[in-house]
Structures are given as C-alpha cells and as structure tokens.
Amino acid sequence: MRDRPGFNLFLISWLILFVELACIRWFPSHVLFLTFFTNIVLLAGFVGMSVGCLAARSPTRHIDGTPGWLLAAVVMGALVELFRSRVLRYVAVGDQSNPDEVFFGAEDTHQHAVRFRIPVEVIVGLFFVLIAAVHVGPGQEMGRAFGRISSRSRAYSLNLLGSLAGIGTFAACSYLELPPVAWFAAVSLGVAHFLRGPGTLARYACLALVIFTTIPTSGLFAVNGRHTTWSPYYRVDYRPTARLIETNLISHQRMEASITPPMAPYALPYLFQRDLKRADGSPAWPAFRRVLIIGAGSGNDVVRALQWVPTEARIDAVEIDPAIRAIGAGHHPDRPYDSDRVTVHLTDGRNFLRSAEAGTYDLVIFALVDSLVLHSGYSNLRLESYLFTQESFGDVSRALKPGGVCVVYNYFRQGWLVARLRDQLRAAFAGVDPVTLAAPTPYELDKPTLREIRLDTNEPTGFTAFFAGRQEAIQPLRDAFVQHEAYWYPWAAPVNSDCEARFGIEPPTALPLAPEPLRQKDGSPIATTWLELAPAEVEESDATLPPATDDWPFLYVRTPTIPSLTLRGVVMVALLSMLVWARFGYREEAVTSRDSDWGLVVRCLFLGAGFMLVETKAVVQMALLFGGTWMVNTVVFAAVLTMSLLGNLYAGRVKPQRLEPYYAGLFATLVIGIVVPMDALLGLDRLTQLVLAGALVFAPIAFAGVIFAVSFGRSQRPERVFGANVLGALVGGLSENASVALGFQYLLIVAAGFYLASALRGNRALLTVAAEKNV
C-alpha cells in the first residue's frame, strides 16, 4: 500500500488538511497570544507546505523529522498554558491603555509591574516556526507524490479529493465534539504511514508522546477541578465549584443562581419596566411578553427574564455554541432551559435576527456577546462581528414592536468603542440617542459612576449598558433620570421580584437581602449594596471613527487602517518564512528564470494569492447571508474545493487551447462581485439567495480553477508549481489584512491585481496551450 502513488497522494493531501485544521483549533486554545494575529497558524501551515513541496527532490526525508517537530510544538503549547499566569507577567501586547484594536484578555498582561517584558511577537514567532516545521515533511511527501503520477489532471484531482476528505473528517470530529486526543491520534497514524528506515521506533515514540500530551485537555477526566469539552468553536473549560466557564483560557461566563449577587445588571431592563411610570401612573413600557436574548450562553439572562416577565411570556434564547448551552442546561442551578416558556435556537444571532418577523419582540437583549475567537482561520472576522454592525441594529429595529426596547451591555473597555456603538444605535433608531449607563464592577463599588465617557476613556473592567429604541420608548427613561437623577440598583445582592430598587435622589433605606456579602479582591467585605446608576454623556465622534458595517465589520478596530500589531505580524511572518526556507529549503533545486517552468511558477504564485483572497471573501460573505456557524464555514470550504475539482475535470476533458477566455471570465466575475454588494441579496428568499450568492462567490473560483489546472498540467515539475501556488496563498493571507482598511467588498480589487499579475508575468507562450500536450 505504501508504494501506491495515487493512494499516497490522496492520504498525504488528507493529512495536510487535517493537521492544519487540528493546529488551528488546538494551539490558540492553549496559547492565548496566537489569537491576536490573524491567520498565523494557517500561514505557518502554508509556509511549511510550500517549502516541503519545493524541496521534493531533496535527499533529506523531512517527514522523518515531523514527529519531533510536532512533539516540540505540542509540548511548548502545553507548557505555555501550564505556566500561563507567570508568562502573562512578562509579555507585552502593544499599548492596551489606548489601543488601535481591542483584544479581550490582553488586559491581563498589564496587571503586574515588571522590569522587562517580552514582545508578544517573540512567543508567536516561536510557534509560527514550530508549526511551519510540522508541515514541511507532509508538504515534501505531497510534492514527491505529485512527481510519481504521470497524469497531472489525475494527480490534482486526487489532491483535491484528499483535501475534501480532510475537511469532511474534521467536520465529523467537530460535529461529534471529539477531543484533541482523537485528532492527534488520527494525525499520528497518518504520519506513521510515511515513516520508514532507521529510527522509526523512536519516531513512533514521539507520536505516542504527542497523543499523551493532548490527553489532559481532552476532557477525558477533570484536571484541577476543571472539566474540558470541545465545541466546534472553542475549548470550553468548566469549573463546577465556581460555576465558571472559560473559553480558550479566558473567563467567559459565570453561572449565577437567582439567590446570589449578580455580576452584571441582568434584571435592570425588567426593573425599569416596573418602575417607569407615566403621569397617570400607568407603565411607560408595556409588559415584555416576547423577549429575544442573543448570546444566551449558560442561561443567566434567561433566569432573570423568567423571574420578571409575565407567565404567559415567551423567550427566544439564541446561542451559537452547543457546548456552552449544554453546560447551562445541565449545571445552571436555576435550570432555565427546562422551562417550557423558553425556546432555544442553536444558531448565529445575526442570521436569527434577519429571519425574525417585523414587530415581533418587546425586548431584545445582546447578552454579554463577545466570542473572544476568530470566525475562521482565514480572516479578521470574529464570531460576533456581524452582530454589531449598523445593518444588524437595523434588523433589531425592524424586529421590535413600536414601543420595544433594545438592550446592549458588556465590559466594552474603551471609550471610542462605546461611542461607536452609541452612534450605530442612534442611526438604527431614527436619530434617537440611547441611554448609556456606565458603572464599575461589583468589586470596585468605591469608584464613582461614570457620568462622562470620552473617546480615550480606558475602563478595562467598567460595565456599560445601552437602552435603545424609538422615541416613545426611550424618552420616558430619559425623563425619569432628569426628574430623579439616579437609579439605585442592588448590584451586590440578589435581585428578586420584591427588590426595592428605584429612581430617586437617595438610595432605599432597606438593605437588599444578601446570603453572604461580596468581598473585595483583598478579602474585605463590600460596604455598600446599592449602586447609583445615571446616564453618561458620551463624547461625539468624528469621521475617524466610522461605524461597523456588513462590509467593514471591525467593531474592535478604531480606524480603517491596518493595526500596528498586525503590521508587525506581517513583517514577522515574512522574516520567519525566510528562516524556515533557510532551514529546510533545497537550494540546488530552487527555480530560476532559466527553468522551463519559470513562467508557470510565477503565474501559479499569483494565482494562489488571488485564490486565497477570493476564498476569504467567500467565507465572510456566506457567513453574512447564512450565518457564521461552523457548519456554514465547512460547507463553504468544501464548495471551494469542489469548484476547483470541477475546474480540473473540465480542463482534463476539454483541454482548452487558449486561456484568454477564462481570464476574461475571471475578471468579469470579479468586477460583478465588486459592483454588486452581498447585502443586496438580504431581502430575497432563501433559494434565490443561495443561487445568486453561489454564482457571485464561486464563479471566479471556477474560472481560476481552470486556469490553474491548465498551468499545472503543462508543468515539468508539478511539485514546484504547486509549492509556488501554496506560497502565493501565504501572500494572499498576508494581503487579507488589507480588508481592515478597504472592507471586504473591495478586497476583490486586490485579488484582481494578483490575477492580472498572473496573466502578465507568466510565460506569454503559456497563453496558448500546444494541442499535442496532454493537460
């Protein structure tokens, strides 16, 4: 079986895709800093795979070193997690006091005063090199397998089929929520198939140690009182004693019983509904009979809704992560998901909002929505990015009843972030300013309530809540604060139905009931249990703080420019890529302009760069239309490979004589994609959306697939052409950062530039394919 070229090419293609996806999931869940650099694990895989392909004829078998590199990378990741608290003391993640991009979790790196800090790029660069080295051996085996198959079309088809199998296999692991020990067991078996010769037993031992190292965080047993599960999005750690949920090492949610002091004002919307009165004494807000909670998580917001809404009310709880919802269903002390008044929707919140009927809800809550992770390994998009766009708040306005209220709250950390959200809510509700409340955490009640938020305000632990809606809903709340100056909220005590919270100059005289008072971090009890809430004036923004939109969904980036940390990351990747080439590259086989394949290599490098950008845009646009769930991502990746496979089969059967028509089709479809924004399809029915979106997204891929298949078929050394194509994907991955400045719509302009270069810089003779050559 080892000597069957077709099987080996299929298997190594499966292995590369699978190990790449496994690394994208595993390393950021153990090394927090990797999440701050977009695509870093993916790009490392591209570098290793490309160098391996280009070194296909090197006498050194790099696959024999893969077990050692994989073990070194996994052990290093485990050590960084094990000593995380110490590592955080000495790592510098930019200037988080006034950043141009907000990273949740980065504030932990500035809690300790130390003399020397290691730039975060050093740690990220170490893992970049290790992960790239892991991919060199499989890349070399793939390059060698290409050379053993005479039919280029058959070889490329086997490569694409193997990649499709890799996506399908990992998708099955995600669906079954299999832990990393299963992923790396599969990887180890795949690598072991290609090992041979002296030292094989030692390499098998390294693979066994890789599997052993991943066991502690695989959830097979509790470690230090922590139970780990792996959802399709996160590594989810649950600590039962504290009822704390962590995702990718960052504190995410604490399940709070109705009898314990809440860590956020979950009950505040319902208290306002109770206490806001008109002049005749009637409620200013109608009873909340239809409630939508986006980001329901483990159920804290659902608990408060069940406490306060009428018994006949219905609650839609939307949560994207099945593992977090399952923890809430099984372990929340109030069991909110057991109620027949609650309907759970495991889907993307924006997609649910868009499908909601107009005028459905009395209350829409964005419940501490911050995913902390990227939507995929291909772009700057985060899971919640499309929830916080101008168009999304427009969907909220449409879904609300005329007197309905939208509540958005979180620890937003930066004043400019608060101002951006204020501006977007104002625009969504016909120019009506939301009421903005800002407060310290329960552990910092000695701090005054913020009455003014400037763009450069930095409150890393401060809490902000927006109450937005049409004029008839928000004006009574604004008037109440004018009349009474403050609302007294029992933040350090349980908030029960008989809570005495109220509008007033002075707090209530009765202390709210608390089974045990909260304590400061030093152990001293919190003296007060009433928190004074009052509206904060938010500084007006200017043109340098644009709204987040569906085309530019970068809520956490201050201005449409590439952040400084990202720019440093691009330079780091370029330098380290050269280092990997210096270590593994086969210089005697380096392609030069004198080689017959030179034009093909140049062409395919630019084709790879353009393809990466088109694929990235496909992922983010399909997430906008059909939801940012892992299943949508998987289908899109599979569809991209399928279109490439169909292009290859077409080229093998038709054997195009000229490439100009396909370049013309490629540029035409790119222009259409640039001119027609994807949100133009939002109002159409699902079938029409699917057909038109598929045509817009996948047509360029089909034409590019034919061009690459023809070029690949003409190559004398297919491993070099394919390696150049993968190297081009690295260039495209780095260029994807331009989306932060241009938006995703105009990212196709950059792709068109790469495709134009592929047409102009390739060997002109290749525009006409000799009829006697098999493609």
Solvent accessible surface area in square Angstrom, and as a share of the most:
residue,aa,sasa,rsa
1,M,131,0.59
2,R,91,0.33
3,D,122,0.63
4,R,140,0.51
5,P,48,0.30
6,G,10,0.10
7,F,69,0.29
8,N,11,0.06
9,L,0,0.00
10,F,70,0.29
11,L,30,0.15
12,I,0,0.00
13,S,2,0.02
14,W,34,0.12
15,L,0,0.00
16,I,5,0.03
17,L,31,0.15
18,F,0,0.00
19,V,4,0.02
20,E,7,0.03
21,L,34,0.17
22,A,0,0.00
23,C,0,0.00
24,I,35,0.18
25,R,37,0.13
26,W,1,0.00
27,F,1,0.00
28,P,20,0.13
29,S,1,0.01
30,H,2,0.01
31,V,0,0.00
32,L,6,0.03
33,F,5,0.02
34,L,4,0.02
35,T,24,0.14
36,F,12,0.05
37,F,9,0.04
38,T,24,0.14
39,N,7,0.03
40,I,8,0.04
41,V,8,0.05
42,L,1,0.01
43,L,3,0.02
44,A,0,0.00
45,G,0,0.00
46,F,20,0.08
47,V,2,0.01
48,G,0,0.00
49,M,17,0.08
50,S,1,0.00
51,V,8,0.05
52,G,0,0.00
53,C,0,0.00
54,L,30,0.15
55,A,0,0.00
56,A,4,0.03
57,R,133,0.48
58,S,7,0.05
59,P,113,0.71
60,T,74,0.43
61,R,66,0.24
62,H,20,0.09
63,I,0,0.00
64,D,28,0.15
65,G,31,0.30
66,T,1,0.01
67,P,0,0.00
68,G,34,0.33
69,W,70,0.24
70,L,1,0.00
71,L,31,0.15
72,A,42,0.33
73,A,0,0.00
74,V,0,0.00
75,V,56,0.32
76,M,65,0.29
77,G,0,0.00
78,A,30,0.23
79,L,76,0.38
80,V,19,0.11
81,E,25,0.11
82,L,127,0.63
83,F,88,0.37
84,R,58,0.21
85,S,79,0.51
86,R,160,0.58
87,V,35,0.20
88,L,13,0.06
89,R,98,0.36
90,Y,100,0.38
91,V,1,0.00
92,A,30,0.23
93,V,0,0.00
94,G,35,0.34
95,D,84,0.43
96,Q,25,0.11
97,S,62,0.40
98,N,75,0.38
99,P,10,0.06
100,D,56,0.29
101,E,24,0.11
102,V,3,0.02
103,F,16,0.07
104,F,9,0.04
105,G,2,0.02
106,A,0,0.00
107,E,40,0.18
108,D,44,0.23
109,T,0,0.00
110,H,79,0.35
111,Q,122,0.54
112,H,59,0.27
113,A,110,0.85
114,V,43,0.24
115,R,252,0.92
116,F,139,0.58
117,R,59,0.21
118,I,59,0.30
119,P,66,0.41
120,V,0,0.00
121,E,27,0.12
122,V,88,0.50
123,I,22,0.11
124,V,0,0.00
125,G,7,0.07
126,L,77,0.38
127,F,0,0.00
128,F,2,0.01
129,V,33,0.19
130,L,15,0.07
131,I,2,0.01
132,A,0,0.00
133,A,2,0.01
134,V,2,0.01
135,H,1,0.00
136,V,1,0.00
137,G,1,0.01
138,P,2,0.01
139,G,0,0.00
140,Q,0,0.00
141,E,10,0.05
142,M,3,0.01
143,G,0,0.00
144,R,46,0.17
145,A,1,0.01
146,F,0,0.00
147,G,47,0.45
148,R,130,0.47
149,I,7,0.04
150,S,111,0.71
151,S,49,0.32
152,R,46,0.17
153,S,21,0.14
154,R,127,0.46
155,A,1,0.00
156,Y,16,0.06
157,S,14,0.09
158,L,31,0.16
159,N,8,0.04
160,L,7,0.04
161,L,76,0.38
162,G,0,0.00
163,S,12,0.08
164,L,38,0.19
165,A,35,0.27
166,G,0,0.00
167,I,14,0.07
168,G,39,0.38
169,T,51,0.30
170,F,13,0.05
171,A,17,0.14
172,A,48,0.37
173,C,13,0.08
174,S,12,0.08
175,Y,151,0.57
176,L,109,0.54
177,E,66,0.30
178,L,63,0.31
179,P,23,0.15
180,P,0,0.00
181,V,24,0.14
182,A,35,0.27
183,W,3,0.01
184,F,0,0.00
185,A,32,0.25
186,A,28,0.22
187,V,1,0.00
188,S,6,0.04
189,L,135,0.67
190,G,5,0.05
191,V,2,0.01
192,A,20,0.16
193,H,36,0.16
194,F,6,0.02
195,L,0,0.00
196,R,91,0.33
197,G,47,0.45
198,P,128,0.81
199,G,41,0.40
200,T,22,0.13
201,L,148,0.74
202,A,65,0.50
203,R,53,0.19
204,Y,80,0.31
205,A,52,0.41
206,C,33,0.20
207,L,6,0.03
208,A,58,0.45
209,L,89,0.44
210,V,0,0.00
211,I,46,0.24
212,F,134,0.56
213,T,29,0.17
214,T,0,0.00
215,I,43,0.22
216,P,57,0.36
217,T,12,0.07
218,S,5,0.03
219,G,32,0.31
220,L,104,0.52
221,F,114,0.47
222,A,47,0.36
223,V,36,0.21
224,N,133,0.68
225,G,44,0.42
226,R,34,0.13
227,H,89,0.40
228,T,10,0.06
229,T,59,0.35
230,W,5,0.02
231,S,1,0.01
232,P,13,0.08
233,Y,27,0.10
234,Y,8,0.03
235,R,1,0.00
236,V,0,0.00
237,D,0,0.00
238,Y,12,0.05
239,R,69,0.25
240,P,53,0.33
241,T,140,0.81
242,A,41,0.32
243,R,71,0.26
244,L,21,0.10
245,I,0,0.00
246,E,22,0.10
247,T,0,0.00
248,N,11,0.06
249,L,13,0.06
250,I,21,0.11
251,S,74,0.47
252,H,37,0.16
253,Q,34,0.15
254,R,100,0.36
255,M,2,0.01
256,E,7,0.03
257,A,8,0.06
258,S,17,0.11
259,I,117,0.60
260,T,37,0.22
261,P,17,0.11
262,P,1,0.00
263,M,42,0.19
264,A,1,0.01
265,P,5,0.03
266,Y,10,0.04
267,A,1,0.01
268,L,3,0.01
269,P,1,0.00
270,Y,7,0.03
271,L,0,0.00
272,F,0,0.00
273,Q,34,0.15
274,R,71,0.26
275,D,32,0.17
276,L,4,0.02
277,K,112,0.47
278,R,123,0.45
279,A,120,0.93
280,D,118,0.61
281,G,45,0.43
282,S,42,0.27
283,P,70,0.44
284,A,3,0.03
285,W,1,0.00
286,P,72,0.45
287,A,31,0.24
288,F,6,0.03
289,R,114,0.41
290,R,79,0.29
291,V,0,0.00
292,L,0,0.00
293,I,0,0.00
294,I,2,0.01
295,G,21,0.20
296,A,3,0.02
297,G,0,0.00
298,S,1,0.01
299,G,0,0.00
300,N,9,0.04
301,D,9,0.05
302,V,0,0.00
303,V,6,0.03
304,R,1,0.01
305,A,0,0.00
306,L,33,0.17
307,Q,61,0.27
308,W,44,0.15
309,V,12,0.07
310,P,36,0.22
311,T,113,0.66
312,E,94,0.42
313,A,0,0.00
314,R,115,0.42
315,I,1,0.01
316,D,13,0.07
317,A,0,0.00
318,V,1,0.01
319,E,13,0.06
320,I,34,0.17
321,D,0,0.00
322,P,35,0.22
323,A,4,0.03
324,I,1,0.01
325,R,67,0.24
326,A,55,0.43
327,I,16,0.08
328,G,0,0.00
329,A,21,0.17
330,G,39,0.37
331,H,100,0.45
332,H,0,0.00
333,P,59,0.37
334,D,55,0.29
335,R,108,0.39
336,P,1,0.01
337,Y,19,0.07
338,D,96,0.50
339,S,29,0.19
340,D,135,0.70
341,R,44,0.16
342,V,16,0.09
343,T,70,0.40
344,V,41,0.23
345,H,48,0.21
346,L,92,0.46
347,T,34,0.20
348,D,10,0.05
349,G,6,0.06
350,R,3,0.01
351,N,25,0.13
352,F,32,0.13
353,L,0,0.00
354,R,33,0.12
355,S,83,0.53
356,A,13,0.10
357,E,138,0.62
358,A,72,0.56
359,G,34,0.33
360,T,27,0.16
361,Y,5,0.02
362,D,6,0.03
363,L,0,0.00
364,V,0,0.00
365,I,1,0.01
366,F,1,0.00
367,A,3,0.03
368,L,41,0.21
369,V,17,0.10
370,D,22,0.11
371,S,10,0.06
372,L,21,0.10
373,V,13,0.07
374,L,46,0.23
375,H,12,0.05
376,S,17,0.11
377,G,14,0.13
378,Y,27,0.10
379,S,0,0.00
380,N,19,0.10
381,L,1,0.01
382,R,25,0.09
383,L,16,0.08
384,E,4,0.02
385,S,7,0.04
386,Y,17,0.07
387,L,13,0.06
388,F,2,0.01
389,T,0,0.00
390,Q,40,0.18
391,E,57,0.26
392,S,0,0.00
393,F,0,0.00
394,G,30,0.29
395,D,21,0.11
396,V,0,0.00
397,S,15,0.09
398,R,88,0.32
399,A,0,0.00
400,L,3,0.01
401,K,67,0.29
402,P,92,0.58
403,G,22,0.21
404,G,2,0.02
405,V,0,0.00
406,C,0,0.00
407,V,1,0.00
408,V,1,0.01
409,Y,3,0.01
410,N,3,0.02
411,Y,48,0.18
412,F,3,0.01
413,R,41,0.15
414,Q,9,0.04
415,G,2,0.02
416,W,0,0.00
417,L,0,0.00
418,V,5,0.03
419,A,0,0.00
420,R,1,0.00
421,L,0,0.00
422,R,10,0.04
423,D,29,0.15
424,Q,0,0.00
425,L,0,0.00
426,R,59,0.22
427,A,61,0.47
428,A,19,0.15
429,F,4,0.01
430,A,98,0.76
431,G,52,0.50
432,V,18,0.10
433,D,54,0.28
434,P,8,0.05
435,V,3,0.02
436,T,4,0.02
437,L,4,0.02
438,A,1,0.01
439,A,5,0.04
440,P,8,0.05
441,T,18,0.10
442,P,0,0.00
443,Y,70,0.27
444,E,37,0.17
445,L,19,0.10
446,D,122,0.63
447,K,91,0.38
448,P,113,0.71
449,T,18,0.11
450,L,48,0.24
451,R,114,0.42
452,E,97,0.44
453,I,4,0.02
454,R,128,0.47
455,L,27,0.14
456,D,89,0.46
457,T,29,0.17
458,N,55,0.28
459,E,52,0.23
460,P,54,0.34
461,T,54,0.31
462,G,7,0.06
463,F,4,0.02
464,T,9,0.05
465,A,3,0.02
466,F,0,0.00
467,F,1,0.00
468,A,1,0.00
469,G,1,0.01
470,R,74,0.27
471,Q,89,0.40
472,E,88,0.39
473,A,1,0.01
474,I,0,0.00
475,Q,59,0.26
476,P,26,0.16
477,L,0,0.00
478,R,72,0.26
479,D,70,0.36
480,A,12,0.09
481,F,11,0.05
482,V,119,0.69
483,Q,133,0.59
484,H,56,0.25
485,E,107,0.48
486,A,1,0.01
487,Y,0,0.00
488,W,29,0.10
489,Y,0,0.00
490,P,0,0.00
491,W,1,0.00
492,A,2,0.01
493,A,0,0.00
494,P,8,0.05
495,V,1,0.01
496,N,49,0.25
497,S,80,0.51
498,D,114,0.59
499,C,15,0.09
500,E,95,0.43
501,A,2,0.02
502,R,93,0.34
503,F,21,0.09
504,G,4,0.04
505,I,100,0.51
506,E,115,0.51
507,P,43,0.27
508,P,11,0.07
509,T,141,0.82
510,A,44,0.34
511,L,139,0.69
512,P,23,0.14
513,L,141,0.70
514,A,31,0.24
515,P,94,0.59
516,E,114,0.51
517,P,66,0.41
518,L,27,0.13
519,R,111,0.41
520,Q,47,0.21
521,K,174,0.74
522,D,121,0.63
523,G,38,0.36
524,S,48,0.31
525,P,77,0.48
526,I,11,0.06
527,A,111,0.86
528,T,59,0.34
529,T,22,0.13
530,W,18,0.06
531,L,10,0.05
532,E,60,0.27
533,L,6,0.03
534,A,1,0.01
535,P,43,0.27
536,A,9,0.07
537,E,129,0.58
538,V,17,0.10
539,E,52,0.23
540,E,107,0.48
541,S,32,0.20
542,D,88,0.46
543,A,100,0.77
544,T,88,0.51
545,L,11,0.05
546,P,31,0.20
547,P,58,0.36
548,A,0,0.00
549,T,35,0.20
550,D,6,0.03
551,D,50,0.26
552,W,20,0.07
553,P,1,0.00
554,F,9,0.04
555,L,3,0.01
556,Y,11,0.04
557,V,7,0.04
558,R,51,0.19
559,T,39,0.23
560,P,50,0.32
561,T,80,0.47
562,I,50,0.25
563,P,4,0.03
564,S,55,0.36
565,L,11,0.05
566,T,18,0.11
567,L,91,0.45
568,R,99,0.36
569,G,5,0.05
570,V,41,0.23
571,V,88,0.51
572,M,20,0.09
573,V,3,0.01
574,A,44,0.34
575,L,103,0.51
576,L,32,0.16
577,S,16,0.11
578,M,118,0.53
579,L,96,0.48
580,V,2,0.01
581,W,72,0.25
582,A,49,0.38
583,R,141,0.51
584,F,11,0.05
585,G,13,0.12
586,Y,43,0.16
587,R,150,0.55
588,E,135,0.61
589,E,39,0.18
590,A,48,0.37
591,V,38,0.22
592,T,53,0.31
593,S,79,0.51
594,R,215,0.79
595,D,46,0.24
596,S,88,0.57
597,D,1,0.01
598,W,93,0.33
599,G,5,0.04
600,L,4,0.02
601,V,11,0.06
602,V,21,0.12
603,R,1,0.00
604,C,0,0.00
605,L,42,0.21
606,F,47,0.20
607,L,4,0.02
608,G,2,0.02
609,A,0,0.00
610,G,0,0.00
611,F,51,0.21
612,M,2,0.01
613,L,0,0.00
614,V,5,0.03
615,E,16,0.07
616,T,0,0.00
617,K,8,0.03
618,A,1,0.01
619,V,0,0.00
620,V,0,0.00
621,Q,15,0.07
622,M,9,0.04
623,A,4,0.03
624,L,8,0.04
625,L,0,0.00
626,F,39,0.16
627,G,0,0.00
628,G,5,0.05
629,T,25,0.14
630,W,40,0.14
631,M,88,0.39
632,V,26,0.15
633,N,14,0.07
634,T,25,0.15
635,V,87,0.50
636,V,6,0.04
637,F,25,0.10
638,A,29,0.23
639,A,28,0.21
640,V,0,0.00
641,L,27,0.14
642,T,51,0.30
643,M,48,0.21
644,S,4,0.03
645,L,20,0.10
646,L,94,0.47
647,G,5,0.04
648,N,3,0.02
649,L,88,0.44
650,Y,90,0.34
651,A,1,0.01
652,G,18,0.17
653,R,209,0.76
654,V,76,0.43
655,K,74,0.32
656,P,7,0.05
657,Q,85,0.38
658,R,119,0.44
659,L,1,0.00
660,E,64,0.29
661,P,81,0.51
662,Y,32,0.12
663,Y,13,0.05
664,A,61,0.48
665,G,13,0.13
666,L,0,0.00
667,F,54,0.23
668,A,52,0.40
669,T,21,0.12
670,L,1,0.00
671,V,83,0.48
672,I,87,0.44
673,G,5,0.05
674,I,34,0.17
675,V,105,0.60
676,V,53,0.30
677,P,58,0.36
678,M,6,0.03
679,D,54,0.28
680,A,61,0.47
681,L,10,0.05
682,L,38,0.19
683,G,79,0.76
684,L,75,0.38
685,D,90,0.47
686,R,112,0.41
687,L,126,0.63
688,T,47,0.27
689,Q,3,0.02
690,L,101,0.50
691,V,92,0.53
692,L,75,0.37
693,A,0,0.00
694,G,17,0.17
695,A,58,0.45
696,L,31,0.16
697,V,8,0.05
698,F,26,0.11
699,A,27,0.21
700,P,3,0.02
701,I,1,0.00
702,A,28,0.22
703,F,64,0.27
704,A,5,0.04
705,G,4,0.04
706,V,10,0.06
707,I,0,0.00
708,F,12,0.05
709,A,4,0.03
710,V,1,0.00
711,S,1,0.01
712,F,2,0.01
713,G,10,0.10
714,R,56,0.20
715,S,4,0.03
716,Q,104,0.46
717,R,28,0.10
718,P,3,0.02
719,E,4,0.02
720,R,17,0.06
721,V,0,0.00
722,F,18,0.08
723,G,0,0.00
724,A,3,0.02
725,N,27,0.14
726,V,12,0.07
727,L,60,0.30
728,G,0,0.00
729,A,13,0.10
730,L,10,0.05
731,V,52,0.30
732,G,0,0.00
733,G,1,0.01
734,L,31,0.16
735,S,26,0.17
736,E,0,0.00
737,N,8,0.04
738,A,22,0.17
739,S,0,0.00
740,V,3,0.02
741,A,42,0.33
742,L,82,0.41
743,G,1,0.01
744,F,5,0.02
745,Q,17,0.08
746,Y,105,0.40
747,L,0,0.00
748,L,10,0.05
749,I,90,0.46
750,V,39,0.22
751,A,0,0.00
752,A,23,0.18
753,G,37,0.36
754,F,33,0.14
755,Y,1,0.00
756,L,87,0.43
757,A,22,0.17
758,S,0,0.00
759,A,19,0.15
760,L,103,0.51
761,R,160,0.58
762,G,4,0.04
763,N,64,0.33
764,R,184,0.67
765,A,72,0.56
766,L,17,0.08
767,L,43,0.22
768,T,70,0.41
769,V,4,0.02
770,A,35,0.27
771,A,78,0.61
772,E,140,0.63
773,K,89,0.38
774,N,125,0.64
775,V,16,0.09
